[in-house]
Amino acid sequence: MAKISGKVLKTVLICFFITLGINGCKDNYTSVVPYAYVQTELNLANRTELNPIGGYFKINGGYAGIIVFHDMDDTFLAYDATCTYEILPSCSVTTDGSGIATCPCCGSQFILFGGNGSPTKGPAAEPLKQYRVSYSGGRISIRN
């Protein structure tokens, strides 16, 4: 049996551990926002605020409310309104339709377009917590 050289073995092991590390982190992320069970549906006929791109509507649910946001075309997003720096229901982020959510307590700002809720200003370093959204037949379903 042929002997594997030390250099080849080392390369194979490094590749193995990199692959293991990348694949092992996919679903292990835990948001700093406390868990809150979310299972709700909205009829878009009753939510005209969501008609234009950039339109939004805030509903009860999640930890500090849920911002439902019309991203592009028929894409809708749902973000927990909890600031990821000031993790208090009283520090619920607000938006004015610009596609930016702002924390009234620390001043952090988060971009809602593009589906990531990333912070763009302020002390927050983590994106807003997102919920799964499905859209069909004029109805939006939001869930964990």
C-alpha positions as CSV (number, residue, x, y, z in Angstrom):
1,M,0.0,0.0,0.0
2,A,1.4,3.4,-0.9
3,K,2.3,5.7,1.8
4,I,0.6,9.1,1.9
5,S,3.1,11.9,2.2
6,G,2.9,14.2,5.3
7,K,2.2,17.2,3.1
8,V,-0.8,15.6,1.3
9,L,-2.2,14.3,4.6
10,K,-1.9,17.7,6.2
11,T,-3.6,19.4,3.2
12,V,-6.5,16.8,3.3
13,L,-6.9,17.3,7.1
14,I,-7.0,21.1,6.8
15,C,-9.6,20.9,4.0
16,F,-11.7,18.5,6.1
17,F,-11.7,20.7,9.1
18,I,-12.5,23.8,7.1
19,T,-15.4,22.0,5.5
20,L,-16.6,20.7,8.8
21,G,-16.5,24.2,10.3
22,I,-18.4,25.8,7.4
23,N,-21.1,23.2,7.4
24,G,-21.3,23.0,11.2
25,C,-22.2,26.7,11.6
26,K,-25.2,27.0,9.2
27,D,-28.1,26.5,11.7
28,N,-26.3,27.1,15.0
29,Y,-26.8,30.9,15.0
30,T,-28.7,32.2,17.9
31,S,-30.0,35.7,17.9
32,V,-29.5,38.0,20.9
33,V,-33.3,38.7,20.7
34,P,-35.2,36.3,23.0
35,Y,-37.3,33.6,21.4
36,A,-40.9,34.3,20.9
37,Y,-43.3,31.9,19.1
38,V,-44.6,33.5,15.8
39,Q,-47.3,32.0,13.6
40,T,-49.6,34.6,12.0
41,E,-51.2,35.4,8.6
42,L,-52.1,38.7,7.0
43,N,-54.5,39.3,4.2
44,L,-52.9,41.9,1.9
45,A,-56.4,43.2,0.9
46,N,-56.6,44.6,4.4
47,R,-53.0,46.1,4.5
48,T,-52.8,48.7,1.8
49,E,-49.7,50.1,3.5
50,L,-47.8,47.1,2.0
51,N,-48.8,47.7,-1.6
52,P,-45.8,49.9,-2.7
53,I,-42.3,48.6,-2.6
54,G,-40.8,49.9,0.7
55,G,-44.2,49.8,2.3
56,Y,-44.4,48.4,5.8
57,F,-46.8,47.6,8.6
58,K,-46.1,46.8,12.2
59,I,-48.0,44.1,14.0
60,N,-48.1,42.6,17.5
61,G,-46.0,39.5,18.0
62,G,-42.4,38.5,18.2
63,Y,-40.5,40.0,21.2
64,A,-41.2,43.7,20.5
65,G,-43.5,43.6,17.5
66,I,-43.0,42.6,13.9
67,I,-42.3,44.9,11.0
68,V,-43.7,43.4,7.8
69,F,-41.8,45.0,4.9
70,H,-42.4,44.9,1.1
71,D,-39.0,44.4,-0.4
72,M,-39.1,43.9,-4.1
73,D,-41.8,42.7,-6.5
74,D,-43.8,40.1,-4.5
75,T,-41.1,39.7,-1.8
76,F,-42.1,40.4,1.7
77,L,-39.9,40.3,4.8
78,A,-40.7,40.1,8.5
79,Y,-38.3,41.5,11.2
80,D,-38.6,41.5,14.9
81,A,-38.7,45.1,15.9
82,T,-36.3,44.5,18.8
83,C,-33.1,46.5,18.6
84,T,-30.2,44.1,18.8
85,Y,-28.2,46.4,21.0
86,E,-31.0,47.7,23.4
87,I,-32.8,44.4,23.8
88,L,-35.9,45.7,25.5
89,P,-39.5,45.7,24.2
90,S,-39.6,49.4,25.1
91,C,-36.7,50.0,22.6
92,S,-38.7,48.8,19.6
93,V,-37.3,50.0,16.3
94,T,-39.5,52.3,14.1
95,T,-39.4,53.1,10.4
96,D,-40.8,55.9,8.3
97,G,-41.0,54.1,5.0
98,S,-37.5,54.9,3.9
99,G,-36.4,51.3,4.3
100,I,-34.4,52.1,7.4
101,A,-35.5,51.1,10.9
102,T,-34.2,53.2,13.8
103,C,-33.9,52.4,17.5
104,P,-35.2,55.3,19.6
105,C,-33.0,54.3,22.6
106,C,-29.5,53.9,21.1
107,G,-29.9,55.4,17.6
108,S,-28.8,52.3,15.8
109,Q,-30.2,52.0,12.2
110,F,-30.9,48.9,10.2
111,I,-31.5,48.5,6.5
112,L,-34.7,46.6,5.7
113,F,-34.2,46.3,1.9
114,G,-32.3,43.2,0.7
115,G,-33.5,40.8,3.3
116,N,-30.8,41.1,5.9
117,G,-31.7,43.8,8.5
118,S,-28.0,44.7,8.8
119,P,-27.0,47.6,11.1
120,T,-25.8,50.7,9.1
121,K,-25.3,53.1,12.0
122,G,-25.0,53.1,15.8
123,P,-23.7,50.6,18.4
124,A,-25.7,47.6,17.2
125,A,-23.5,45.0,15.5
126,E,-26.0,42.3,14.8
127,P,-28.8,42.4,12.2
128,L,-32.5,42.4,13.2
129,K,-34.0,39.0,13.8
130,Q,-35.9,37.8,10.9
131,Y,-38.9,35.5,10.6
132,R,-39.9,33.2,7.7
133,V,-42.4,34.6,5.3
134,S,-44.4,33.0,2.5
135,Y,-46.6,34.8,0.1
136,S,-49.4,33.2,-1.8
137,G,-52.8,34.3,-3.1
138,G,-52.7,37.7,-1.5
139,R,-51.9,36.3,1.9
140,I,-48.7,36.5,3.9
141,S,-47.8,33.8,6.4
142,I,-45.1,34.7,9.1
143,R,-43.5,32.1,11.4
144,N,-40.4,31.0,13.2
